[in-house]
Amino acid sequence: MIYKVFYQESKEQNPKREQTKALYIDAETEVLARQLVEDNTPYNIEFLQLLEGNHLEYEKENTDFTLTEF
């Protein structure tokens, strides 16, 4: 399953919506996706969103869609 992970680059600063970034990750579960990001980056995860069906196709066509691998 593909998850869109919304994050802040630093855990040290207060989150600001304007600084929120996103990455895409392929994982079997949301828990595993969160664990992969937490283990391999210093990012402060805000939200994980499952992408499937039309929503996934939209993201692939209209954003900078690149799967992050750890």
C-alpha positions in Angstrom: 0.0 0.0 0.0 1.2 3.5 -0.7 1.1 6.1 2.1 1.6 9.8 1.9 3.5 11.0 4.9 3.2 14.6 5.9 6.1 15.8 8.0 8.2 18.6 9.4 12.0 18.4 8.8 12.9 19.0 12.5 11.5 17.6 15.8 13.2 20.6 17.5 11.0 23.4 16.1 7.3 24.0 16.4 5.3 22.7 13.4 4.1 25.3 10.9 1.7 24.4 8.2 3.8 26.4 5.7 6.8 24.1 6.3 4.9 20.8 6.0 6.4 18.5 3.4 5.3 15.2 2.1 6.9 11.9 0.9 5.4 8.7 -0.4 6.3 5.3 1.0 5.3 1.8 0.1 4.5 -0.3 3.2 2.2 -3.1 4.3 0.6 -1.2 7.1 0.4 2.3 8.5 2.4 1.3 11.6 5.2 -0.1 9.4 5.2 3.1 7.3 5.5 5.2 10.4 8.3 3.0 11.8 10.3 3.2 8.6 10.2 7.0 8.5 11.0 7.3 12.2 13.9 4.9 12.1 15.5 6.4 9.0 14.9 10.2 9.3 14.9 13.0 11.9 11.4 14.0 10.7 8.5 14.9 12.9 5.6 13.0 11.3 2.3 14.9 11.3 0.0 12.6 9.5 -0.1 9.4 7.3 -2.6 9.1 4.6 -3.4 5.9 2.7 -3.6 6.5 -1.0 -5.6 4.1 -3.2 -7.8 4.1 -6.2 -8.6 7.5 -7.8 -6.7 9.4 -5.1 -3.5 7.5 -5.8 -3.9 8.1 -9.6 -4.4 11.8 -8.9 -1.3 12.0 -6.8 0.7 10.2 -9.5 -0.5 12.5 -12.2 -0.5 15.9 -10.5 2.3 16.0 -7.9 6.0 15.2 -7.7 5.2 11.5 -7.0 8.4 9.5 -6.1 8.4 6.6 -3.7 10.9 7.0 -1.0 12.9 3.8 -0.2 14.8 3.1 3.0 
